[in-house]
């Protein structure tokens, strides 16, 4: 049965574009459009859509107010359509807090050759949203791990090494990867970590215009110090570093310390930043002093990298299906045998601190 979609946007052009793009896929049926939330409310009752695409800024009632009411009265999967501006970033991040599954940027008709890629992204995100049960954040499909052309794998940014270096006297690093549903999962996880937690590096699939706003928003509500990573920046305990949108984040060793290294290398698994790239750099440069965590997300980016971390001696954790918005990335890691533990989101912070303390005690005991 086709996925029934209602498009809510005050722009007639955007409604037309989104309708045409989604209609390219035989598994999706656009059952209606609405120019504002009041019309949308009536069409939801009439058409019973599976997914809504919702404009952030609209007349009569803004998208956030409508979303908040919708999630309270009739929870359902929503994909936000946002402008790539500071205002758009702030509102979209708030929408994700309120329960939106994911977001896409406003389609740009002034850049030739971009609409096909945009349509592919929109279709993929609508399909992922359709299989998310919003109330419990469970996804039913379990996609298999796809084969990746080496030119589009982590090899394109950071070549593999036969035997990663092992260091026994350095600080721990927690490496976290996420995609769909990840902004809220990361916020919840970091809120539960103490100010003296090991350093955290994060690759979240997010547009360049949103990553700084995301870091600043997280920094306001957690005990750790959170920032958008800068090239060459030292990685310190009690700090979390979020990869800038459209740049890979790698961990580089500098003597007894670690630095952030940013790369403009090719997209890996169609993403930049890529979780696989970051995880590989952690496997190669941090090894057994690292803990890898793969959270909710569409696709399989990060699964191979998590396996590399495990083989390098790191402890590895995947978020469980029941607490994931989309159990694509962590599910792929589980099937690949890359996750030593599969845990609900609320149990991961405690486990991270337990593992860090355990490894620190072992390091001291071994001199």
N, C-alpha and C positions, 0 to 999 in steps of 0.2 A: 504494500500500500504506500502511495506517495506521501511525502512529508508536506503537510498543509501549512503554508506560510502567509502571514498577514504583514504587509509592509506599512509602517506608520512614519510618514515624513511630510513636512509642510511643502516641500518642493516637488512640483509636478514632474520636473525633469529627473530628479533623483528617484522618484517612485517608478517612473518609466524605465530608467536604467537598471534599477535593482530587479524589477519584474523581468526584463529581457534576460538579464544574466542568470537569474535563478531558473528561469524557464528552459535554459539550455540543458539542464539535467533532468532526465526522465524520472528520477526518484523524488523530484520536488514539484509541487503544484502551488503556485501563488493563487490563493483563493480570494484575495481581496487587498485593497489598499485603503488608507485613511489619511486625511490631511491634518488631523489633530487628534488628541487623546479622547475627546468627547465622541467623535465619530468612531474611533478605534474601540471604545468601550462597547458600543452597540454592535459593531461587527464581530467582536470576540464572542458575544452572546449568540449571534446568528450563525457564524461560520465555524466556531470551535477550532481554531488553528492549533497546530502542534508547536509552532515557533512564531515569535514576533520579531521583526527587525524594527528598532525604535530609534528615531532621531533624538539627539540630546536636547536640542533647543527648538521649541515650537511655540506658536502663539496659543493664547487662551489657557493652556496648562503646559508647564515645561515637562520634559521627559523624565526628570528625576521624581517629581511629584506623582506623575502617572505611574512610574515604575514602583514607587513605594506603596501606592494604593493597590496596584496589581498584585504585588508579592504578599500583601496582607490578606487580600480578599480572594484571589484566584492565582496562586503561584503557578508559573509556567515558564518555559525556556525563553529567554530574551537575549538577542544579540544587539548591542548598541551600535549606532552609526554615528561616529564622532569626527569632529574637525581636528586636524593635527595642530592645535594651538595650546597655549598654556591653560586657557579657559576650558578647552575641550578635554585636556588631560585631567584636570581637577574634577570636572563633572563625571567623566568616564570612570575614574577610579572610585568615585563615590557610588556610581551605579553598580560597580562590581561588588562593593561592600553591601549594597542593598539586595543583591541576589542575581544580577545579570550574569549570564553564563560567560559571555565573551563580547568582544567589540571588533569592529572594522572601521577603517578611516572612511571619510566621505569620498565617494568616487570622484576622481579628477578627470574631466573630459578634455583638459587642455594639454595633456601629455600623451603624445602618440605612442601606441604600442603597450600602454600600461593596463588597459582595461581587461585584456585576456587574463593576465596574472591576477588582477583584482577579482575577476569573476571566479577564478579557481579558488582563491582564498575565501571569498564569500560563501561559495557552495560548500566547501569543506567545513566552515565554521557553523553554518546552518545545520548540516548533517550531524555534527558533533553535538550541537545544542539539542537537537531533536531526541537524542538518545540519553540525555541527562534528566534524571528525576530531580527536579529542583529542590524539593523539600528535604531529600536525604542525600542529594548529590551523588547519585550512583549512576554509572553508565553500563549498559548491558553489553554492547559489542566488544569483542576482544580482538583487535586487528593483529595479524601476524607480522613478524619482523621482516621488513622488506629488504631486498638486496639493494645496495647503494653503489653506484659508480664511484671508483676511487677518487675521481676528480671532484666528486661532491661529498666525499666523506671527510673525516677529520684529517686524513692524509694531505689534503689540499692546503691545509694551514700549518699543521704540525706533524712531521713524519714520525712514524712509530719507531721505537727503539727496542732492541732485542732484550735488554735487561735494564730496567729502570734503576737509577741510583738509590741506595738506601741510606738514610741518615737517622741516627739514634738520639740526637741531642737537641733537636729543634722543637719549636712550638707546634701544637696541633692546628690543623685547618679543617673546617667543615665546609664542604663544597655542596651546594644545593642547585638543582636544576628543576625548571618548571615551565609550563606553558598554560593552556586553557585552565582557568580556575586558580592559577598559581599566585596571582597577586594577593588574593585573600589568604591562601594557604601559607604563603611566606609571612604575611603579617601576623597570622595566628601563631606560627612557629616561633618567630623572633620575639613576640610579646612574652612568650613563656621562658625565654632564655635570660639568665642573669647578666648583669653588667660586666662580670669578669669571665664570660664565656670565651671559648677559643674563637679565633678569628673566623669569619664566615665570608665565603665568596659565592656569589649568586649569578646564575645566568637564567633570566626569565625572558621568554619571547615577548618583546614589546617594542613598539615603534620608537625611533630616536626622540621624537617630541615628547614622549611620555616618561622615559626612564628617570630623568632628574626629578620630575614631580612625584613619581612613585617613591624614589629614595627619600625625598623630603617628607612625604606623607608618613612613611614608615618610621622615620627618625623621630617624629613627634609623639609616638605612642609606645616606644620600646625602651628598655634600659640600656641597650647597646648603642653605640654611635654608628649611624647608618649613612652612607653617602654613595653617590654615583662614582664608580671607580675612575681614577685618572691614570694615565700611562706613567709608569715608573713609581707610583705611590707605594710606600712600604705597607705591608699587611701586618696589622697589629692585633693582639688579643683585645677582646671587648669591642671590636669594630666589625661591621659588615659592609661589604663592597658589592654593589650591584652593577652588572655590566651595562654600559651605555647601549641604548638601542642602536642597531646597525653596526656594532663593533664586537668582535670576539674578545672575551676576557680570558687571559691565560695567567697562570701562576708561574713566576720565574724565581729561581733560587739566586740569591746574592750573598755569598758567604754563608753566615749562620742565620740569615734572614730571608724573607720572601718579599717580592714586589709584584704589583699588578702590571701586566703587560697587555696593551690593547693592540688589536690587529684588524686591519681592513681587508683581510684575506677573503677568498671566495665564500659564498654562502655554503653551509654544510647542512645536509638534510633540509635544504630550502630555508635555512635560518642563519641569521647573523644578529645577535650572538647565538652560537650553537653550544648546547650543553656538552655534546661529545668532545668538542675542542677543549673546553675548560676542564672536563674530567680527565682527558688525556694528559694535559699539562700537569694536573695535580698528581696523576699516577706517576709521571716521569720525575717530578721534582719534589714531591712530598711523600709519596709511597705510603709506608705503614703509619706515618704520623697523621694521616688524613682519615676523615669519615665522609663518605659520599651519601647523598640523599637525593632520590629522584621522586619528585612530587607530581601531582595531577598534570595532565597535558595530553594534547592530541598528537598522534603520530608515534614515532619511536626514537626521536632525538634523545641522546643520553644513555640509552640502554647499552650500547657497545662500550661507551666510555666508562660506565659504571662497572662493567665486566673487567676492563683494563685496570681500574682502581682496585678491584678485589684481587686480581692476580698480582698486583704490586704490593699487597699486604694491607690495604686499607679496609676498614669495616664498611659495609654497604647496606643501605636501607631503602626500601621502596614503600611509598604510601599505599595503603590497601585500597581495594576497589570500593568498599562501602563509604569511605570518606572522600573519594576523589570525584571531582566534577567530571573528568574524563579519564578513564583508566587505560589510556593508550601508552604513554611513555613508561609509567611504572609497571604496567602489565607486560609490556615488551621485555623489560628488564627481568621480571620474574620468570617468564618463559625461557629467557636466555640463560637462566641460572646465575644472573649477576647480582641478585639481592640476597644477602645473608639473613635479612629480617624483612618481613612485610608487616607494617604496623599502621594502625589508625593514626591520623594526624595528631590527635591530642597526646599520644604516647611518645611521639618522636623526640620532642625537646628533652624530656627526662632521660630517654635512652642516649641521646647525644652527650649529655653531661656525665652520665654513668660511664659511657665508653671512654670519654676524654679522661676522667679521673682514673679509670682502670689502667689505661695506657700510660698515664703519667706515673702511676705507682709502679708499674712494671719497669718503666725506664729508669726510675730512681733505684729500684732493687737491683737492676742489672748494671748499675754504676754509670 
